[in-house]
Amino acid sequence: MTFAIIVFGGIALVLVAVLAAARYSSKTGPQILDWQPTRSFEQEIELESDDVEQMIAARNERRRQRGDDEISEHEFRKEVRLEEQAHRRRAASYRDDREETGEISPGR
């Protein structure tokens, strides 16, 4: 019994010491680990923009090969927005159907 008290007491003491050190430390976790993100927020936005441009260019290339008109980024974003709205409507309809049949409780 004494051994168990010593072991669990030691674990508790170490845990309390670590939590106290973390609580009263002036450094944040990334500072302690000397961690830097690989890309900044601005770089992420730029990469996202480049990705969208590349997707539209590839899609327009296929459309040209079929003889269809090209689409602009504005038209592409509008199409995506409409698809997202349709998806939300289908999800709401599915949820309503499941609520009516009692498969899930209302308001989930």
Buried (B, 14 or more C-beta within 10 A) or exposed (E): EEEEEEEEEEEEEEEEEEEEEEEEEEEEEEEEEEEEEEEEEEEEEEEEEEEBEEEBEEBBEEEEEEEEEEBEEEEBEEEEEEEEEEEEEEEEEEBEEBBEEEEEEEEE
